Every structure is written in C-alpha cells, then in structure tokens.
Amino acid sequence: MAAANGIKVAFSNICFEQWILLHYEATQKSYANCDQLINYIKLNHDSGYKKDDYCSKRLGDKVQTALNNNAWLMRQVDIDKSRGIHVWEINPYTDVHKLVNFLLNLDASKRLNRNTLP
C-alpha cells in the first residue's frame, strides 16, 4: 500500500534494534522478539541502551560499520528474497541503510551547496 502511494518505508524485522545491532556486528542471528534483541545489545554492546534512547552520540562513529554490516546482511537475505519470501518473513532483516544513505547524501549536498554560495 505504501509503494502504491509513493511512500518509501525503512523496515526492520524483528524491530529497529536490528539496525542498532549492525553498528556493532554483522550477524544473521534471529530473535524471537524485540526484548530479546535489546537484551542481547545490552549484554554484549551497550549496557545502557533503551528502546526510547536517542543514541546517535554513542553510535555516530559506528555508522560506516553499520552500513557495511547492513550491506553484508542484505547479500545474505537476497537469497531468500529471490525465492519469493517477503521481507517481513525474513528475520533478521533491515533496510534502514537506504534511509541513512539518503540522509547522508542529503547532508553532503547541503554542505556542498553552502560551500559554493557566493
């Protein structure tokens, strides 16, 4: 429905924290629910992480790692997608990298335009 209405969606399965985890490691481990994934992040990477946490300061220097790990994950799940499995059936899955790349390119474009103004 979103695509039919020109809306692009950044999707993560089992939850958004799949994207957060990619800042720390490349993994195909699936989780039964979001709480399980958050507990894994807290136990292994960021003991203070909370779902409603604004953690860009802690993750900012790890964005390229997340993008690289997300590219790796997408290569793994492409096999499932080519067999006709829907993304919401793939665990783990996230395509948040598309949104992040868009925002990074938008930011770079703004900086370029500011630097070229008279």
C-alpha positions as CSV (number, residue, x, y, z in Angstrom):
1,M,0.0,0.0,0.0
2,A,2.9,2.4,0.8
3,A,4.6,1.8,-2.5
4,A,1.3,2.3,-4.4
5,N,1.1,5.7,-2.8
6,G,4.7,6.7,-3.4
7,I,5.7,6.2,0.2
8,K,9.1,4.6,0.9
9,V,9.4,2.6,4.1
10,A,12.5,1.8,6.1
11,F,11.7,-1.7,7.5
12,S,13.3,-3.8,10.2
13,N,12.4,-7.3,11.3
14,I,12.2,-8.1,14.3
15,C,12.5,-4.5,15.2
16,F,14.5,-1.3,14.7
17,E,17.2,-2.5,17.0
18,Q,18.4,-4.9,14.2
19,W,19.8,-1.7,12.7
20,I,21.3,-0.7,16.1
21,L,23.0,-4.2,16.4
22,L,24.6,-3.7,13.0
23,H,26.6,-0.8,14.4
24,Y,28.5,-3.5,16.5
25,E,28.4,-6.7,14.5
26,A,27.5,-8.4,11.3
27,T,25.1,-11.2,12.2
28,Q,22.2,-13.3,10.9
29,K,21.1,-14.4,14.3
30,S,17.3,-14.1,14.6
31,Y,15.5,-13.1,17.7
32,A,12.0,-14.1,18.8
33,N,11.0,-10.6,19.8
34,C,12.4,-7.1,20.3
35,D,13.0,-7.5,24.0
36,Q,15.3,-10.4,23.3
37,L,17.3,-8.4,20.8
38,I,17.5,-5.4,23.1
39,N,18.7,-7.6,25.9
40,Y,21.4,-9.0,23.6
41,I,22.6,-5.5,22.8
42,K,22.6,-4.5,26.5
43,L,24.5,-7.7,27.5
44,N,27.1,-7.5,24.7
45,H,27.5,-4.0,23.4
46,D,25.7,-1.2,25.3
47,S,24.5,-1.9,28.8
48,G,22.6,1.4,29.0
49,Y,20.6,1.0,25.8
50,K,16.9,1.7,26.0
51,K,14.3,1.5,23.2
52,D,13.4,5.1,23.5
53,D,17.0,6.2,23.8
54,Y,18.4,8.8,21.4
55,C,21.8,7.1,21.0
56,S,23.3,8.9,17.9
57,K,26.1,10.3,20.0
58,R,27.1,6.8,21.1
59,L,26.7,5.3,17.6
60,G,27.8,8.2,15.4
61,D,31.3,6.9,14.8
62,K,29.9,3.5,14.0
63,V,27.6,4.4,11.2
64,Q,30.0,3.2,8.5
65,T,30.3,-0.1,10.3
66,A,26.5,-0.4,10.4
67,L,26.3,0.4,6.7
68,N,29.0,-2.2,5.8
69,N,27.3,-4.8,8.1
70,N,23.9,-4.0,6.6
71,A,25.3,-4.5,3.1
72,W,26.6,-7.8,4.2
73,L,23.2,-8.8,5.7
74,M,21.4,-7.7,2.5
75,R,23.7,-10.1,0.5
76,Q,22.6,-12.9,2.8
77,V,18.9,-12.2,2.6
78,D,18.9,-11.7,-1.2
79,I,18.8,-15.4,-1.5
80,D,15.5,-15.6,0.5
81,K,14.0,-12.7,-1.5
82,S,14.9,-14.4,-4.8
83,R,12.9,-17.4,-3.6
84,G,9.8,-15.2,-3.2
85,I,10.0,-14.8,0.6
86,H,8.7,-11.4,1.7
87,V,10.9,-9.2,3.7
88,W,8.6,-9.3,6.7
89,E,9.2,-13.1,6.8
90,I,13.0,-12.7,7.0
91,N,14.5,-12.5,10.4
92,P,16.8,-10.7,10.7
93,Y,16.2,-8.0,8.1
94,T,16.6,-4.3,7.9
95,D,16.8,-1.8,5.0
96,V,17.3,1.2,7.2
97,H,20.6,1.7,5.4
98,K,18.6,3.1,2.4
99,L,17.2,5.9,4.6
100,V,20.6,6.5,6.3
101,N,22.4,6.7,2.9
102,F,19.7,9.1,1.6
103,L,20.1,11.4,4.7
104,L,23.9,11.3,4.4
105,N,23.7,12.2,0.8
106,L,21.2,15.0,1.5
107,D,23.5,16.3,4.2
108,A,26.5,16.2,1.9
109,S,24.6,18.0,-0.8
110,K,23.6,20.8,1.6
111,R,27.2,21.2,2.7
112,L,28.3,21.3,-0.9
113,N,25.7,24.0,-1.7
114,R,26.7,26.1,1.3
115,N,30.3,25.9,0.2
116,T,29.5,27.1,-3.4
117,L,27.3,30.0,-2.5
118,P,28.8,33.4,-3.4
